[in-house]
């Protein structure tokens, strides 16, 4: 509960300093950055899995 209250107070202070429209755009930008990071990490993991599958297939064919 404390964190939520603190977050609301911080947002109110930022609205006063920066302005409501600017604050909304800042939030959107941070959310987009987070999504990009998650997508990048997910993409990296899938590539490595695909490579491992390919190696397994080659080894199975040799046997």
N, C-alpha and C positions, 0 to 999 in steps of 0.2 A: 504494500500500500504506500509506503514511504516513497518508493521510486516513482510511482505514478504521479503522486502529488508534486514531487520535485520536477518531474518532466514537464508537467503542465505549467508550473511557475516559470521554468526556463523558456518555454515556448512563448509565454506572455511577455517576458522580458525581451525576447528576440523580436516579437511583433512590434514592440515599442521602438526598438533600436533600428531595425531593418525595414520593417513594413510588412504587411500581411502578404502581398503578392510575391515579394522577394522571398519570404519564408517558405511559401508553397513551392516555388521553383527550386529552392535549395533542397527541400525534402525530396522532390522528384529526382533531382540529380543524384542524391545519395542513394536512393532506391535503385536507380538505373545502374550505378556503379556496383552495388551489391549483386544485382542480377548478373552483370557481366562477369564478375569474379566467380560466381557459382557456375555459370555456363562454361567458363574456361576450365574450371576444375573438373567438371563433369566430362567435358570433351577430352581432357587429358587422360582421365581414367578409362574411358571407353576405347581410346586408341591403344593403350597398353593391353587391354583385354583382347582386342582384335589381334594384336601381334602374337599374344600367347596362344590364342586359338589356332592361328596359322602355323605356329611352331609345332603344336600338338598334332595337327593334321599331317604335317610333313614327317614327323617321327613315326606316327602310326602307319603311314604309307611305306616307310623304310622297313618296318618290322613285317 
